[in-house]
């Protein structure tokens, strides 16, 4: 992480007085007035109406959706009702029929968020499962190179390290912004974040590369608008429990249509098979369902669908815009207090330097302000969603 620390030091030197600079070199607004201007630009979402769906805000300033998003009351009810019905009637034909219906519903809803077709989306349990399925399903061999970026999340680095150990591939890391120009003759796959989990940087447009591209979209889908075709990727793995506010063990993997069958279906089980009754002659679905998770409970799927309903009623474009604007307001407020804010793009993550991140995180939790520290980076990170409001930001800033 030494390179990241140097970037932060450089940013603090470039921006006198601790004011944060964007990646285009522009500085934040001057002191004063940012909260008013932020409120004026948050049209499209009824803040109180959205916030009322999340019980956590009755007590906490919760700014940690980059780990797990707040759970709406509707999702809790949906899961409880599904479990109660199963307890009363048994988990038999009706339960499994509903489970499959919900899986199809989630597939279609996830596809819409990615700007994709449902047949190209697999329903998974998390971002990392999608990453693992792609790496396992590609014909990667000794001597092949995977190009990634510096500071990736362990959810991507772990599978890359395993591919290096088990299959003899080479893994090379460069700065995220350098990815498009760093592809070499040996590169067989680009695997990196859509949005960096550390500082909210967005990967440059990757269209035109002559190798497949796998994007880790854990901090992308739900947080900002996603169009997989415009991104120029081949595979996009995302989470359901972060910015989509679903339960843990929900997620998705988009596979470009021309790669659906080229990507091997590793270990297809009952739900991945076109006709499970065919026994050893059974073949995997021709759609991305061949890459689905082997199991996902009806109650988890019901909760995920209910959470999507809550957010969708406020309009995804408005949800994205409100979150990004609030995040910039927080970044400006931190900078005015002389804190070194990591250079960032217009996303929902805000990170800043702190002399003792774990201690500060714990101290903030004691006053009911929830953020996280990023081990090994010297950074604290706040994840700002449309469900937050200015009072959350003010509680954080006052407690620092």
N, C-alpha and C positions, 0 to 999 in steps of 0.2 A: 504493500500500500504506500510505499515511499513516493511513487509518482503522484498519487492522489494528494498526499500531504503537500507536495511542492506546488501543485496547481492551486491549492487553497491559499498557500502563502503568497503566491504570485497574485491571486485575485485580491487579497487584502491590500497588497502594495499598490495595485492598479487603481483600486477604489478607495480614495482617501476617506478617512473618517469611518471606515468599516462599511461603507455602502456597497451593496452587492452589485456586480456587473452581470448582465446577461451574456449569453454566448455570442451575441452579435456585437458585443462591446458597449452596448447602451447601459447606462446606469439606472438605478431605480428613481422613483419620484423623490422630490425633496421632502424634508421633514414636514410633517403636518398634513392633514387633509386626505391621507390615503384611505382611511376607513370610509370617509364620506364618498370618495370617488368609487371605491370598491362597491359600496352599497348601490350606487347609482347604476352600475354596470352589471348587476346581478339579476336583471329582469328575466322572466320566464319560469322562475321557480318560486313557489310560496314557501319561504324558509321555515316558518313556524309549522305549516302544514306537513312538510316533509319530515321535519325534526320530530314531530309528535308521533311518528311511527316507530321511533326507536327508544325503548325504555331507558337505555344506558345514559341518555342525556338528562334524565331527571336528576342525576347526581354528578356525573363525570364530564370533564372536558376530554372527550375521547378522540384522539388524533393518531390512531394506529391502524387504519384500514390497510396499510401496506403489509401488515402481518395478517390480520383478520379484520374484516369490516364489522361494523355494528350489526346486530341481528334485529330485524324489524319484528314487531309483535305478531304480525300476520304470518311470518315464517314459523314462529314458535307454535302458533295455533295449528298451522297446517301439519307440522310434524306430529304434534300431540294427537290431533284428530285421526291421523293415519295410523298411529300406534294404537290408539284406543280401539279403532275399528278392527285392527288385526288381533288385539287381545280378546275382543268380544266374539269375533266370528272365525278366528283362526286364519293362519296364513296359508290359504289354499288358492284355488283357481282365481277367484276375484281379486285377491291381493296381488298375485303375479301379473294378472292382466292390467291392473292399474299401474303397477310398477313399469311395465313396458310402455303403456300410454304416456306416462310421465317422462320416460326416457326420450320418447319421440318428440314430446313437447319441448323438453330442454334442448334437444338437438336443433330444432327449428329456431328457438329463441337465441341460442348461442350463435347460430349461423347468421341471423339478422344483425347481431352486434358486430360481427366480423365482416359484414358485407359479402357474405358467401352463400352458397347453396347448401341445404341441409344434407344432401348426399355426400358432401365433402367434409363433414364434421363428425368426429368421434366424441362420445361422451366418456370422460375419464374421471379420475378421482383427484387430480391435481396437475399443476403445470409440469412437475418433474416426471410424472408418469408419461406424459406426452413426449417429453424429451427422451426418456428411456426407450419408448417404443420406436421413435425415429432412429436413434442410434443403433438399436438392435436390429431394425429392419432394413438398414442400408448395407450394401455390399462393401463394407470398409475393410481394407486389408493392410498388412504391414507395409509401411512406407507411405501410405496415404496421409495427407495433412488435413487437420481440422483447424480452421482459423476462428479464433474467438477473441474476446476483448479483455483487457485488464480489469480486475475488480468485479468479475461476474459473481453471481450468487452461488453458494454451495449446491443448490438444487440443479444447477447446470454443470458446475465444475466437477462434482462427484461422478456423474455419468461419463464426462469426458475423460477423467482420470482412469475410470474403469476400462473405457475403450482403449486407452493408451496401454494399460497393463495387459489386458486380455487379448487385444487384437493387433497390437504393435503399431498403431497409428501414431503420428506425431501431432502434438497440440501446440499451436503457436498463438501467442496473445499480443495484441497491439491495442492502442487506445481506441475507444469506440468510434470516434470520429474518423479514424484512419482505416476502418474496415474496408470500404469500397475500393481503395487503392492498394490494399495489401494482399489481394488474392494472387497467388503464385501458380506456376505450372503444376506444382505438387498438390495444390489445394483441391480437396474433393468435397468439402462441406464447409459452409460458414455457419457457426452456431453462436449466437450472442443475444443480448437483451434487446427488446424493442424499446423499453424505457429502463434506464439503469436503476437498480434498487438502492444504490448509494446516493446519487445526487439528482435523479430525475432527468438525466440527459436522454435525448431521443436519438436512436441510431439514424444515420443518414439514409436517404433513399437508396435501395439496393437493386433496383431493376437493372437489367442488362448484364448482370454477372452470369458467367457461363457455368456456374456450379450451383447446386441446390443450397437454399438458405433456410435454416431453422431459427426462428425467433422465439425467445422466452418472453411471453407476453404477460407475465404475472402482474406487472405494474402498468400494463397497457389497457387490456380489455376492461371496460367499465369505468376506468379513470379518464381516458381520453378517447376520442373517436378513432376507430380502427377500420381500415380498408385493406384487406390482405393483398388484393391485386395491386393497389397503388404502392404498397410497401415493397413489392418485388420479392416477396418470400415464397418459399415452397411449402413450408410447414410453420404453423403458428400454434404454440402451446399456451394455454391460459388457465387461470384459476377461477373457481366459483365462489371461494370463501373470502376473497379480499374486497375488491371494488364492486362486486355484484352482491355482496352481503348474504351469501348463502352459507350453508353449513360446511364444515371441514369435510373433505372427501367428495368434493364436486369440482369439475373442471372440464376442459375441452381441448381437442386437438384438431386443427384444420389441416387437411392434406390436399394440395392442389390436385385437381381431377386427373391430370395426366400421370400423377404419381400414386394414386390410390392403390393400384395393384402392383406397381413396381416396388412399393414399400412392403416388404414381407410382413405378413400378419404373424407375429411371434406368439406362439402358444394360444391359438384360437380355442376358446371354450364354448360352452353351450350357446350363449347369446351372440357370439361372433359368427356362428355357422348359419348358412342359408337354410339347410335342412338337417337339424341335429339327429333326426331319426335315421339318417343314412349311415350312421356308424362310421367305420373307417373310410368310407367313400364321401363323407360329408366335406364340403368345401366352405371356405369363408365367404361372407357377403361380398358382393362386388363394390358396394359402397364403403364409405369410411367406417361404417359400423363394424367392419372386420377388425378395426383397431380400438373398439370400445373397451372400457374396463370390464373385467369378467363379472363384477357384481357391484351394484349400488342399491341401497335400500330404497323402498318406496317413500319412507318418511324423509330421507335426505333429499330425494328428488322433489317431493312435495314442498319442502321448506325452500329449496332453491327456486322453484317456480313462483312461490308466493313472494319471495324477496324481489324477483324480477318484476312482478306485477306492481309492487310498491314503487320502485324506481321509474318504471316505464310510464306510469300515469303522470309524472312530472315532465316527461319529454327528455330523451337522452341527450339531445344537443344542449338543452338548458342545464341539465345536471352536470355535463362536462364543463360548460362555460362557468357555471357558478363555482365549481371546485377549483378550477385553474385560477380564477380571479381571487378567491380567498387565499389560495396558496401564495400568490404573488404579494398579496397584502401582508401575509405573515413574513415572507422573506424581506419585504421592505421594513417592517417593524423591527425585525431582528438586526438588520443592518444599521438602522438608526441608533440602536443601542450599542453599536460598536462591535458586534459579533461578526466573525468571518463566515459568511454564508457561502456554501459551495456553489460554483457556477452551475446554472440549471437552465433547462428549457421550460416551456410553458406546459408544465405537467402538475401533478398533485403532490409531489414529494418536495420537502424543504429540509436540507441538512445544514448543520453549522458546527464549527469547531467548539470543543469544550475541554477544559483541562482534565476532567474526570467524568467521562460520559456515564459509566454505570452508576456512580454515586449521584449524579444529577438526575438521571432517570428515576432512581429510587426516591429521591427527595421530592420530585414532582408527583410521583404516584402517591406519596403520603398526603399531598394536598389535592388529590383526586384529579390530577392532570396526567393523561396517559399518552406517552410517546415511547420511542425505543432508542437504545443506543446501538451503534453498528460496530461490533467487535473488530478490533485491529485497525480502525480508521481514525480514531480520535473524534468521531462525529456523533451527534445526536440527530434524530430524524423525526419530523412530524409528517403525518400523512393526512392531508386535508381533503375532506369530501364535501359534497353539496349539502349533506346533512349537518355539517358544522355551521356555526355562525360567529359573528364578531366577538361574542362573549367568550367563546372557547379560545380564540386567539388572544384576547386580552388576559384571560386567566393564565395562559402559558407565559406570555410576556411579563406579566407582573410577578410570576413565581420564579423566573430565572434570576 
